[in-house]
Amino acid sequence: MPDVWVLAAIIAKALMYFGILTSGGLVLVRLVFASEVARVASAMRRFAVLCVLVGIVASIASFALRGAALTGDASGLIDPDMLGLMWQTPVGTALALRLVGLGLVLAGLLIGGIGWSLAGIGALISVWSFASIGHISDGGAFWPKLLLMAHLLAVSFWIGVLLPLKRLAHDAERLEAAGRLGHRFGQIATVVIPILIAAGLALGWVLLGSWANLFTTAYGLALILKLCIVGVLLGFGAMNKIRIVPRLASDGAPAAAQLSKSLALEWVVFAMVLLATAALTTTFALPDAH
């Protein structure tokens, strides 16, 4: 597979992760924190629609690029025979789930009101698509799929709170709402973040099979790099919860400006995590004894 196809596959997969997890996260946050995000719900809906469209295009592109990978040239992108064969494999099942899920999210967002619940169902379906393909889906065991689902929903929920919190922190008249949202998210994060970490570590163990493979294989070393980036992200989250959010009520604009800057950096680190995950799942093979 030429390097250009590898790079294209990584970018498409990273954009797919971004579109699915961000749109799903925005929907989940809107459903859980309806009163706290009411003032920025329209902005959340617009951005979620954009993310859904990105997710749809990137999912289709990622599927087509697998065809190019198999043929070794651009003809595989549109070869009906190749794409038809792939459609009948778990790769096709995953794409179908993503298109159905994202379609429901889009429909729910366009309906508004009770449509947010429909969008929530769509978000769950699109996130579940990741458990229907790959090494986690091999072997028939169901619990690794549940672990992956829990892990991805925790990531999605965290990503989803960034936009509304940043929007609220930008407006001096909404700092109280920003403080409430940050406080409530912090309370839930005390449960969500341990789930994210525990599920991620358990999945890593399932995929690697031993501690030795973590330090002696290319996949393991790449995973360590990803974990280091995640560690930076956890540091930002802890700083926001412990130091910045509690100061919104007393320090006002200075604390809001610091929170806004921290959230912007979290977006950057999240983008790095998604790129690292895309590269890890595209270019690195699992250890032989996993």
C-alpha positions in Angstrom: 0.0 0.0 0.0 1.6 3.3 -1.1 2.4 5.8 1.6 -0.1 8.2 0.2 -2.9 5.7 0.8 -1.7 5.1 4.4 -1.7 8.8 5.1 -5.1 9.3 3.5 -6.5 6.4 5.5 -5.2 7.8 8.8 -6.6 11.3 8.0 -10.0 9.8 7.0 -10.2 7.7 10.1 -9.2 10.5 12.4 -11.9 12.7 10.8 -14.4 9.9 11.2 -13.6 9.6 14.9 -14.0 13.3 15.2 -17.3 13.5 13.4 -18.9 10.5 15.3 -17.5 11.2 18.8 -18.0 15.0 18.7 -21.5 14.9 17.3 -22.5 12.1 19.7 -20.9 13.9 22.6 -22.7 17.1 21.9 -26.0 15.2 21.8 -25.3 13.4 25.1 -24.3 16.6 26.8 -27.4 18.3 25.6 -29.5 15.5 27.0 -27.8 15.3 30.3 -27.3 19.1 30.9 -30.3 20.5 29.2 -30.8 23.4 31.6 -27.2 24.3 31.9 -26.6 24.5 28.1 -30.0 25.9 27.1 -28.4 29.3 26.1 -25.9 27.7 23.7 -28.1 24.8 22.5 -28.5 26.3 19.0 -24.8 26.7 18.6 -24.3 23.1 19.8 -26.9 21.9 17.2 -25.2 23.7 14.4 -21.8 22.4 15.2 -23.2 18.9 15.8 -24.8 19.0 12.3 -21.4 19.9 10.8 -19.7 17.1 12.7 -22.3 14.6 11.5 -21.6 15.6 7.9 -17.9 15.3 8.5 -18.5 11.9 10.0 -20.6 10.7 7.0 -18.1 11.8 4.4 -15.1 10.5 6.4 -16.8 7.1 7.0 -17.5 6.7 3.3 -14.0 7.8 2.4 -12.4 5.4 5.0 -14.4 2.6 3.4 -13.4 3.5 -0.1 -9.7 3.8 0.9 -9.8 0.2 2.1 -10.7 -0.7 -1.5 -7.7 1.4 -2.7 -5.5 -0.4 -0.2 -6.6 -3.8 -1.5 -6.1 -2.9 -5.2 -3.0 -0.8 -4.6 -4.2 2.1 -6.7 -6.9 4.7 -7.1 -9.2 2.3 -9.0 -10.1 0.6 -5.8 -11.8 3.8 -4.6 -14.7 3.3 -7.0 -14.4 -0.4 -8.1 -17.9 -1.7 -7.8 -16.8 -5.3 -7.5 -14.3 -4.6 -4.8 -16.6 -2.3 -2.8 -19.4 -4.8 -3.2 -17.3 -7.6 -1.7 -16.2 -5.3 1.2 -19.8 -4.3 1.8 -20.6 -7.9 2.7 -17.8 -8.1 5.3 -17.7 -6.6 8.8 -16.2 -3.4 7.2 -19.5 -3.0 5.3 -21.5 -3.7 8.5 -19.6 -1.0 10.4 -20.2 1.5 7.6 -23.9 0.7 7.5 -24.1 1.2 11.3 -22.3 4.5 11.0 -24.5 5.8 8.2 -27.7 4.7 10.0 -26.5 6.1 13.3 -25.3 9.4 11.9 -28.5 9.7 9.8 -30.6 9.4 12.9 -28.4 12.0 14.7 -28.9 14.4 11.7 -32.6 13.8 11.6 -33.0 14.4 15.4 -30.9 17.6 15.2 -33.0 18.9 12.3 -36.3 18.1 14.1 -35.1 19.7 17.4 -37.0 19.4 20.7 -37.8 15.7 21.2 -35.6 15.0 18.2 -32.6 15.2 20.6 -33.7 11.8 22.0 -33.7 10.4 18.5 -30.3 11.9 18.0 -29.1 10.2 21.2 -30.2 6.8 19.8 -28.3 7.5 16.6 -25.2 8.5 18.6 -25.3 5.1 20.4 -25.6 3.2 17.1 -22.8 5.1 15.4 -20.4 4.6 18.4 -21.4 0.9 18.6 -20.1 0.6 15.0 -16.5 0.6 16.3 -17.2 -2.5 18.4 -18.5 -4.4 15.3 -15.1 -4.4 13.5 -11.5 -4.9 14.4 -9.7 -7.2 16.8 -12.1 -6.4 19.6 -14.9 -8.0 17.6 -12.8 -11.2 17.0 -13.3 -14.3 19.1 -17.0 -13.8 19.9 -16.6 -12.5 23.4 -19.1 -9.8 24.2 -17.5 -8.1 27.2 -14.6 -6.5 25.2 -17.2 -4.8 23.0 -18.9 -3.4 26.1 -15.6 -2.1 27.4 -14.9 -0.4 24.1 -18.4 1.1 24.0 -18.0 2.4 27.6 -14.6 3.8 26.7 -15.8 5.6 23.6 -18.9 7.0 25.2 -16.7 8.4 28.0 -14.4 10.0 25.4 -17.4 11.3 23.5 -19.1 12.8 26.6 -15.8 14.6 27.5 -15.4 16.0 24.0 -19.0 17.1 23.9 -18.8 19.4 26.9 -15.9 21.4 25.5 -17.9 23.6 23.0 -20.8 24.6 25.3 -18.4 25.3 28.3 -16.2 27.4 26.1 -19.1 29.3 24.6 -20.5 30.0 28.1 -17.1 31.1 29.4 -16.8 33.6 26.6 -19.8 35.6 27.7 -19.6 37.6 31.0 -23.4 37.2 31.4 -23.2 33.4 31.2 -20.3 32.8 33.7 -22.8 31.5 36.3 -24.1 29.0 33.8 -20.5 28.1 32.8 -19.7 27.5 36.5 -22.8 25.2 36.9 -22.0 23.2 33.8 -18.4 22.9 34.8 -19.3 21.8 38.3 -21.9 19.3 37.2 -19.6 17.9 34.6 -16.8 17.6 37.2 -19.1 15.6 39.4 -20.1 13.2 36.6 -16.4 13.1 35.5 -15.4 11.6 38.8 -17.3 8.5 37.5 -16.8 8.9 33.7 -13.0 9.4 33.8 -12.2 6.3 35.9 -14.5 4.3 33.5 -12.5 5.8 30.5 -9.2 4.9 32.1 -10.2 1.4 33.4 -11.8 0.4 30.1 -8.9 1.7 28.1 -6.4 -0.2 30.2 -8.5 -3.4 30.0 -8.7 -3.1 26.2 -5.0 -2.5 26.0 -4.5 -5.7 28.0 -6.8 -7.7 25.7 -5.1 -6.4 22.6 -1.5 -6.8 23.8 -1.8 -10.0 25.9 1.2 -9.2 28.1 3.1 -6.4 29.8 6.2 -7.5 27.8 4.4 -6.7 24.5 3.8 -3.2 25.7 7.5 -2.4 25.8 8.9 -4.8 23.1 6.5 -4.3 20.1 5.9 -1.4 17.8 2.2 -1.5 18.7 3.0 -1.4 22.4 5.4 1.5 22.0 2.8 3.4 19.9 0.2 2.8 22.6 2.6 4.2 25.2 2.9 7.4 23.2 -0.9 7.6 22.9 -1.2 7.1 26.7 1.2 9.9 27.3 -0.9 12.2 25.2 -4.0 11.1 27.2 -2.1 11.8 30.4 -1.7 15.4 29.3 -5.4 15.6 28.6 -6.2 14.2 32.0 -4.0 16.9 33.5 -5.9 19.7 31.8 -9.2 18.1 32.9 -8.0 17.9 36.5 -6.8 21.5 36.5 -10.1 22.8 35.1 -12.1 20.9 37.8 -9.9 21.7 40.8 -8.5 25.1 40.1 -10.3 27.0 37.4 -14.1 26.2 37.5 -14.4 26.9 41.2 -13.0 30.4 40.6 -15.5 31.4 38.0 -18.0 32.8 40.5 -15.3 34.8 42.4 -12.7 35.8 39.8 -15.1 36.3 36.9 -13.4 37.3 33.6 -9.8 36.3 34.5 -10.9 32.8 35.4 -13.2 32.6 32.4 -10.3 33.6 30.1 -8.0 31.0 31.7 -10.7 28.3 31.3 -11.3 29.3 27.7 -7.6 28.9 26.9 -7.4 25.6 28.7 -10.4 24.3 26.8 -8.8 25.3 23.5 -5.7 23.4 24.4 -7.9 20.4 25.3 -9.3 20.5 21.7 -5.7 20.4 20.4 -4.8 17.5 22.6 -8.0 15.6 21.7 -7.1 16.0 18.0 -3.7 14.5 18.7 -5.3 11.6 20.5 -7.6 10.9 17.6 -4.8 11.1 15.1 -2.7 8.8 17.3 -5.6 6.3 17.5 -6.1 6.5 13.7 -2.4 5.8 13.1 -2.3 3.0 15.7 -5.3 1.2 14.2 -4.2 1.7 10.6 -0.4 1.2 10.5 0.5 -1.0 13.5 -0.1 -4.8 13.6 -1.0 -6.4 16.9 1.6 -8.6 18.6 1.5 -12.2 17.4 0.7 -13.5 20.9 -2.1 -11.1 21.9 
